[in-house]
Amino acid sequence: MSGFQVDDFIAGWVGGAASVIVGHPLDTVKTHLQAGHGYRNTLHCILTIYRNENATGFFKGMSFPLASIAVYNSVVFGIFSNVQRLITQYRCGQEKAVPTLSDVAFASMVTGLISVGIGCPVDLVKIRLQMQTAPTFQANVNLASGGASHKNILSSQTVYRGPIDCIRSVLRKEGICGMYRGAGAMIFRDVPGYCLYFIPYSLLCYWFTPEDHSTPSALSVWLAGGISGAISWGTATPMDVVKSRLQSDGVCQNKYNGVKDCIIKSYHNEGMQSVCQTNSGLVLH
């Protein structure tokens, strides 16, 4: 059996950094929409963020994921490739055996479980920094009549000075468990999500590889990754919405007591579309 390999960790690190730089503005829009506060649609969200903070608002909280998601992606792809390789070699007893779908599925589930330990704190800090520009509803008090009207106005608030301040604040107020708020939803998102990413990805790369080649071309890998990402996020969106709403607690004033409570309240208040908010702008880390 061959030993542990680091090539996939390096490739994952480079890919993770690139995905953050390219995808963070859309990820910011996604997070604001999924929190479910103050936006009529995607265009309204984009215009509101731009009006409040100009173009810099779309890159809010980027420094932390840029430093951490690269490591996160490195771990995800490195673990998947090495677990798949070791399982296949153990099953077949040879180094260059072709993995079966069950090998890919098992490696994907292991990757999804392990990724939560690293990814949940990263996502929580990123989302709370992104949500500092989100509008919150406040009652517009009518001083002349002495009563509160039903009209709402939008306001924004700044809670954290940066990622380090955010981490300190969460640890001080909620303890270490606060850093893993939304971990349950993330498990339900990532375990099936990575299966629905890596299985189609592996199949597509195999189908796109010419018979006289041992590896797919760069274009084939890019196409396989795009199709697999769309399939994965199409099914992972509901749990991603739940995770975002749980993790944004503390910035927005929505309080949820776990995954089940978040799903029930979201469905009761907004219907089915509340847990299918905006597939546009989703970025697979």
TIDO-151589 format. One record per atom (N, C-alpha, C): x negated, z negated, y. Coordinates in steps of 0.001 Angstrom, whole numbers, plus 524288, in hexadecimal, padded with zeros to 5 digits. Example, Ala and Ser with C-alpha at 12.3 -4.5 7.8 and 13.67 -1.06 7.14 Angstrom:
BEGIN
7CC7A7E1887E9C67CFF47E1887EE6C7CC707E1887F31C7CDCE7E4587F7367CA9A7E41C7FBDC7CD9C7E1428001E
This chain:
BEGIN
7FCC3800007FB588000080000800007FC9B80000804E27FE1B8031D808BF7FB298032F80DA87FC807FE6B810DC7F9087FCFE814687F9D67F859817887FD4A7F94081C3D7FD7A7F53981F6C8009E7F551824337FE6E7F95782805801D17FC7282A808001B8009282E08801F97FF7E833907FEA8800BC8376B7FFD87FF8483CDC80163804558400880108808F983DB58023D80DBA840A7807C080DAC842DF80B7D80BE483FAF810EE80BDA8416A811D4807D4845BE80ED380392845BC80F3D7FFBC849F380D748022784F1F809298052184EE780724807A2853A880AFA80BB5855A880D0D80EE785217810DD812DA853A7815BB81056855F18177680C0D8539B81C0A80946855A181B188070585B06816638051385BF981512802E08611981549807178654D812F380B9686441812F780FDB8680681889811D4868FA81B7D8127F864BB820DC8144C86548824418106A868328237380B5C86744826858075C869F68258A8076086FCB82093807D08715A81F50807FD876F0821B880CC3879858217E81140876DC823BA816088790B829A58159A8799B82C3381339875B9831EA812C1875DF833B980F4787A58830B880B2F87B9183225807BB87FE7831C180A998851D82D6C80D5D885DD82C938101A88ACC830CF8142B88BBF8322B81717887B28360981B448884183B988191E8885683CAE815498850584213813AA884348440280EF2887328409980C1B889EF842458073B88C638469A807F2890778467780BEF893D284ACE80C928978B8501A80D12894E28506E8103C890BF85555810CA88DEA856B780BCA88AFD852BE808FB88921853B78040A88680855F08000788A48854238002588F29856467FCA88932E85C097FDDD8942085D5D802CF89490862D48045989544866178029E89098864148037488BE8866CE801D288728867EC7FBFB8872A864007F8E288885864A17F33C88885868C27F18088C6D868BE7F3CB8911986CA17F26E895088721E7F3CB89331872BF7F85A890E5877E67F9FB88F0D879C67F69388A8B876467F53B886F5877CF7F22888272879537EC98883DF8771E7EA8C88816878917E547889CA87E3C7E51688B918806E7E99D88D11885FC7E9FB88E16887CB7E7AE893368849F7E8148974C886027E5B289C48885297E96E8A0D4889617EAE68A36C889027ED508A88B888317F3278A8C8888367F5E68A45B887427FB848A48C88BD87FE7A8A22D88D5E802BB8A4D3891B1805EB8A2DB88FE5809B889EB188B1D80BC589F3E8890380F8A89B8A8831980FDF89C4E880978136D8996187AE6813E3899A2879068157B89F0C87BA7819518A16087A1181B1F8A68D87A84816CD8AA9A87EB9813C88AA5A87F6C80F6B8AE0387B1C80B638AD5D8798B80A728A8728754F806C18A76387035808B18A9C886EF380DAE8A8FA86A1A80FE78AB0B86A0480F938B0FF86E5C811138B37886E9E811038B92886E4180B788BB56870AD807BB8B8A387082802468BA6786AFE800178BA2486849801148B5CE862E37FF3C8B54685F78801B08B97D8601B806BF8BA5A85CEE809758BE4385E2B807728C3BC8631B806728C4E98649F804968CA11862827FF1A8CB14862687FBD38C70A860A37F66E8C7B585AB17F5F98C809857DE7F91D8C4E7852317F8598C49A84F0C7FD678C4B485182801B68C5FE84EE5806CA8C5E684CFF807FF8C0628492B80B6B8BFE98475C80D168BAC1844B7808AE8B7C18429C804C78BA8383FDD800888B7D38438C7FD4E8B470848947FD5A8B5A584C547FA608B28E84CB37FC2D8ACF184BA48012F8AC0184BEF8033E8A6B38474E801848A35E843357FFA18A5DF83E8D7FDEF8A30F83E147F7F88A315842677F5528A444842797EFA48A45D841207ED7F89EF283D687E9F989EB583BF67E78A899C2838C07EAF389635836497EF0189853833707F2AC894FA82E2A7F08C8933382BB97ED3E8964F826737EB758950A826427E89288FD382A177E54B88EDA82A147E24288A0482AE07E5B68853382EE97E90C8850282F647EC708806982AF07F04587FD48288D7F1F3884268242D7F593883B981FA97F304880C781EEF7EDEE881C681AB97EB1F87F2281C427E96F879A6821447E874878CB822EA7E61C873D5825647E9F287001828627EDBA871F582B117F15186E6B827337F4E886BB0822D17F5F586E4481EBF7F8F086B9A81CE57F5FE866BA81C367F0DC8675581ABF7EDA0862DD81F317ED7485EE9824047ED00860E0828A57ECCC85D8E829157F1C485A3C8289B7F64E85CBA828D87FB3C859DE824637FBB5855F881FDB7F9CB8578681B657F9E98540381C877F6DA84F0D81ED57F24284FAC820297EEFE84B288245C7F19B847DD828727F3B084A7182CD37F61D847A282AFD7FA9F844338283C7FE66846938269E802F8843988223E801B083FC481ED37FE048414181AB07FC7283DAF81CCD7F9B5838E68208B7F61B839AE822E17F34E83547825E67F70D831C5829077FA718343082C1C7FE218310C828998017D82D9A824A5803D582FE5821468076382CF581E54804918289E81C5A7FFE0829D2819527FD0A825DF81CC97FAD4821908216A7F8CB822EF825017F6CF81EEF826CF7FB4281B668283D7FFA781DC1829EB8042881AA78258F805FB81705820D48063B8191881C6380808815FC81B50804568116C81B667FF378127B81A417FB6480E6481E747FB5080A318236B7FBC680BCF827B57FBDC808028274B8009D804768264D80513806D2825ED809E7803CD82152809C18000681CE6807CE801E98184D807767FE8681929803987FA1281BC07FF427FB3C81CCC7FB517F727820877FD837F30C824768006B7F4CB82858802957F13882606806E27EDCD822D580A3C7F023820CC80EC57ED4981B5B80DED7EB0C8187B80A317ED2E8133E809257EB3A80F2D80D0C7ECFE8105D8101D7F10D80C85813CF7F31E80CFE814177F90D8089E815907FB8980853815398013380BA48194A8040880BF981E028022080E7A82242804F4813EE8238C802D58169F81F9E800C881BE4820707FEC681FAA821738034B823A28248A8024882797825C48064A82BA6821688066C82CB581F1380AFF8309681ADB80B498361781CD580A4F83935819AB807BA83EB081AEE806DF841EB818DD80B6C846EE81A4B80B8584A608185580FAA84AE28126380F7084ACF8104080ABC84B2880A8580A4084641807E980C78841B880A5280BD783CE48083E80E2A83D48808348141E83F2580C8F8164583FBA80D0581BF5843B88091681DF9848188088481B3284C3B804EB81CE084A4D7FF4981CD8847897FDC0818AE845987F8628185B8419E7F74B81CA783E057FAEE81D7683A277FA458219A83CC67F9FC826F3840F47FCF6827B9843D67FCE282CAE8466A7F79B82D9C848BE7F5678298984B597F04882A178476A7EBF582B30842FA7EC1D8288383ED47E8408298F83CFA7E8BE82F3183C487ED8F830F483A937EE848365583E8B7EC7483A3A843977ED648393A847AA7EB8283CBE847BD7E59F83D388470A7E2E0838D9847067DD24838F08424B7DB0983BE483DB47DD3283ACB838F17DB4983D59838F47DC988432A83B387E1148449183B247E2C284A0483E147DF0284D98841F87DC3D84B7A8450D7D8A884EB2841A77D438850CF83E027D26584D9F83AA57CE1B84F4E8377D7CF6885420835E07D4508549F832DA7D60485929836617D84585D6183A227DB7085BBB83D3D7DE6985F7B841487DB4E86270843577D71D86027847857D436862C7845AD7D1B1867E6841577CECD867F683F727CCB286CF483E107D0F2870E583BD27D54186F0483A767D9928728783F587DBCA875128435C7DCD4871F1848387DEFA8740584ADE7DB32877C284ABC7D6278767284D587D249879C584AEE7D22787F35845C37D1F587F7C843217D1D888490844237D6E28878B843BC7DB4E884DB844A57E05E8875A84A2B7E0B48899584E047DF1D8867C8537B7DF7F8882B8548E7DBD788CB8852847D71B88C94853937D371890E0850FE7D53E895F684C727D7A28959684A097D9C189A5084D0D7DE7E89C4584ED47E1D3898B1851E77E65C89A3F8570C7E4C889CC4859747E0A389AC785EA67DF2089C9885E967DC448A1CE859FD7DB368A3F5859CF7D89D8A90C85C077DC048AD6285C397E1178AC7F85E897E4878B06B864327E5B98AF348664A7E3838AAF686BAC7E4AA8A97D86F757E1F78AD38873D17E4888AEA3877A07E20E8B1FA87ACE7DE0F8AF0487C287D9D58B19E87FA67D5F78AF618846F7D5808B2D7888F27D4828B07788DCA7D42E8B35F88E847CEBD8B5A688FFB7CE898BAA2891297C9A18BD37896497CA378C02E8991F7C60A8C08289E127C63E8C35489D157C6BE8C9268A0107CA0E8CBC389FA57CABD8D15E8A3867C7098D3FB8A18F7C2D38D63A8A4EA7BEBD8D8548A7127C05C8DD9B8AC297BFF88DE338AED67C14B8E30E8AF407BC5C8E65B8ABA17BBBD8EA258AB767B6F68ED418B0317B66B8F0D28B2477BACD8F27A8B6AB7BA8E8F6118BB757B82C8F3788BC537B9958EEA08C0FB7B7948EBF98BFDB7B2948E9008BADD7B1498E88A8B9757AC828E5D68B9A97ACF88DFF38BA6F7B1998DDEB8BAB87B2508D8438B7117B6988D6838B6807B7018D16A8B3187BB048CF2C8B6517BFBD8CDAE8B4977C4378CF4A8B75A7C9038CDE88B59C7CAD88C8948B8517CED78C6858B6EF7D0F38C1748B2BC7D51E8C1DA8B1217D6778C6938AD2D7DA768C7498A7CE7D8588C5BD8A4CF7DB878C32789F8C7D9FB8C18189B6D7DCF98C48A897167DA838C57F892AB7DD1D8C7FA88E0A7DCBB8C44C88A4F7E0348C4FB885C07E04C8C1A68811D7DDCD8C47087E307DAC08C18E8796F7D87E8C3B68753C7D8A28BF83870587D83D8C11086C147D8268BD4F868FE7D3228BE15865DE7D1C28BA1B862F97CCE48BA6985DA77CD978B7D6859D77CA9E8B9C0854A97CA9C8B776853B97C54B8B505852B67C5408AFFF852177C05E8AD1C84C617BF758AB9B849A97C39B8AA0B844587C3208A8138408B7C62A8AB8683BE97C3F08AC59837EA7C6848AF83834D97CA868AC618350B7CA3C8A74A832327CDD78A3F1832BA7CC2D89E4B830367CEF389AAB830CA7CDB08951B82EED7C838893A782A927C679895E78289B7C13D894A782C687BD188968582E7A7BDC389B45832507BA1289D55837447BA1989A0E838C37BEB68982C83D617BF23894D983C9E7BC1F88FC68381A7BCD288D4D836F87BA0F88866836FA7B42B8893E834717B26C88D78834497ACD088E9E839BF7AAA788F7F83CF07AD8989265842387ABCD89398845897AB6088EAE8452E7AF4F88B4F848407AF3D88677846857AABF882F7841657AA008826C83F6C7A5BB87F27840F57A06988159840E779FE8886908424079AEC888F884814799A58885884B6579D8F888E88510B79CA1888D48536C79CF688360851427A0668800A853C27A16987B02850467A0588765884B3C79F3A8774F847A379E4D87304846177A3578704B843417A2CA86BF4841607A7618691D845EA7AA8D866F284A477A7F7865B984ED97AACD863B6851047AE8F867CE8503A7AD3E86CCC852167B0A8870EF84F5A7B5E0870F884A6D7B60186F448478A7BAEC86F0B849997BE8186ABD84C7A7BC328670E84EA67BF41862BC854997BFB48630C856937BF23867CA85C2A7C0018689F85D677C5BF8677A8615B7C6BC8645C862BA7CC0A862DB85FE77CDF285DFE85CE57CA7085B5E859F27CC18856BD85D987CDCA852578620F7CB27851C6865C97CC9E84DB3867BA7D22884E6F869317D3798534786AF97D8CD85467866937DCB88539C861CF7DB0E854D085D567DE978543685C467DFBF84E7585D137DBDD84B0785C737DCC4845688607D7E0B9843858656B7E0008452A869937E3A3843A6868AF7E913845FF865BD7E95384A51864787EE5A84CA485FD97F0F0849F285BA47EDF484911856B07F05384778856397F15D8419D858707EDF283E59857EA7EECF838B185A8B7F3EA8371485F8E7F4BC8384E861C97F9E78371585FAF7FE2683AAD85E537FCAF83F8A85C788008E84346857678031C84198853BB7FFFC83FA884EC78023A83DE184F8080557838D985321803BC8358085450806E0830D88565480C3E8326F859CD80C468365685C1881131838118586D8143E83B9D853EE8121183CCE84FE6814FB83F9D84BCF8172083BD484981813AC838B08451F8154C8356C846C6818C7830E884B6D817E582EAE84D2381B3D82A5184E09820D782C2785135821CB83043851AF827308322684C7E8296E83407849468262483680844308280283863840CC829EA833DD84093826E182FB683D618286282B3483F7882D5E828AA844A182DAE8281A846F98324E825B4846198372B82909846D5836A882E218463983B2A8319F8408E83D07831CE83CEA8395F832018376183AE6831F48360883DCA82CEA8384C83BF2828948375583E8D82386839AA8440B8238883E7984488825858410F849A48259983E6B84D778295B83C5484B6282DB6839F484EBC831A6834548504E830568321E84DEE82C4682CB184F1982AE482C7A8540D827868299B858078292D8292785CD082602826B085BAA820B0827E185EDF81CEE825FC85DFD8179C8200C85E138173781D898611881A93817D98617B81A478150E85D8C81DCD817F4859B281FE0815A3855A08232A816B985042820CB8132084CA6821B2813D48475481FAD81677843C38239F8165484528828A3818B9841F482CBC81BF7845638305D8200384332832D6823378463F8367C820498473E83B8F821F984B3083E6981F9B84C5B8437982158848628478781EAC8485984C088201A844B98503F825AA845BB852238273B84AAD8527682C8E84BF88541483090849F38502C82F4C84A5584B26832D98486784719833758427E8476D82F2B83FC08486282F5E83A0B848F1832A58388884DAD831E183B508520A834D783A42856C783AA983B2D855E383BFB83F828533A84175840BF85230843E083CD184E6C8410083B6684A5C842F28379384696843D2832458492A84036830B184C9B840CD82BB584F578457F82BAE852F18466C83016855AC84AE18305B8593085012830108565B85088833018520F85566832F384F0B8564982D9784C918522A82B5284A638529B82633847E185403821F984BD5851AF8225285082852F781E8885494858A081ED18563285AC1823918569A8603E8243385807863D5821F4853D686289822EC84EDB865AF820C884A8C8658381AD684A96860D3818A884B3A86028812FC84B1B863208104F84F838626B8124485453864E980FB8858C386AC8810A5858EC86C8F814E4856898722E815C38564E875068117B8536A8726F80F3684F91874C680AFC84C8B873238059384E7686EB4805478511686CAD80035852CD86ECB7FE7B85816871538020185AF487314800CD86045876887FBEF860A687A9D7FB5085D5187DF37F6A585DE487AEB7F18385DBF8774E7F0F685A03874497EC1E859AF8704E7EBB285E1586E857F0248601386AFC7F0048648A86DD47EE1086967872C37EF8E869FE875EE7ED9786E56876907E7AF86DE8877E77E5D68693A878917E03686860873817DD508699286F1E7DF5D867AE86A097DCE6868AE868DE7DC9B86E80869DA7E0E887150868CD7E105876EB86C257DD09879D6871137DC85878468747F7D8C687AF8872ED7D328879D3871597D2168750986F8D7CCD6873C686A827CB89876B2866EB7CF4E876EB861DA7CE448795B862247CE2F87F468661E7D0998819E866847D09688751869057CB9A8896486B007C834885F286D087C32A887AE868BF7C03A88A9E86A3A7BDDF88EF5866707BB2A892378655F7BE2D89731866367C35E8971A865E27C68F89BCD86B617C7FE89D8186E657CA3C899BD873EE7CB2089AB4876E27C6348991C87BCA7C5DA89AB087EC67C120899B1882677C1B089501880F77C4D98912D884067C52D88C6B881967C1A888852884CF7BE2988622882D97BA6A8825A8853D7BB8987D08881DE7BC7C879398839A7BDA2873F2881367B9B78702D884527B80986C788827C7B4568688B881547B72F8637287D7B7BA9B8639387BE77BD5985EE687E0C7C2DA85E7B87C777C58085A5087DD47CAF985986883B37CBB18590C886407C896855C288BDB7C924854D488EF57C852859D288D9B7C44A85CCE8905F7C329861AE88FAE7C7978659588AF87C9D0865CE889E87CE298695F88D267D2EE867E988D787D426862DF890897D8A88611D8964C7D7E38625F898617D33D8614289DEE7D22F8622589F477D281867EA89C177D00386B3B89D2D7D002870D989C957D57387331898947D85587183897C97DD978738789C507E120871FE89DFA7E0BE86D208A24C7E40286B498A7677E27F86DFB8A83A7DD6286EA88AD067DB838712B8AD487DD3C876DF8A8D57DD13879938A8CD7DE4E87F2E8A89C7E4228804F8A5E87E71E87CFE8A4EA7EC9487E4F8A6797F07E87A248A8227EEAF8758E8A9897F24B871748A4C97F43D86E7D8A5947F82986B498A1727FA1C867DC89CE67FC5C86AD989DD47FE8886F7D89990800F187263895917FCF887436897087F7ED87447893557F3F08760988EBA7F35F8725C88F847F46086D4988B3E7F3F586993889107F9508682D88A5B7FD3986B39888268027786A838862F8047886FBC884A6800E48733A883098025C8787887E4A805E58785B87ECC80A4387AE487A9F80DF887C2F8767080ECD8780D87738812CE874FC8730B8148A8717F86EC2817378749487006819318795186C0C81BBE87C778682A817B987E6A863458190D87E2E85F3E815888802385D1D811D287C2185ED6812408773185CD480ECF87336857668109587193853E280CCC8710B84E8280E0D86F9584D0B80AC786AD384B8A80D75866B2849D780A9E862078443F808EB862C78435F803CD862A883E1B801C2863AB83A738037685F5C
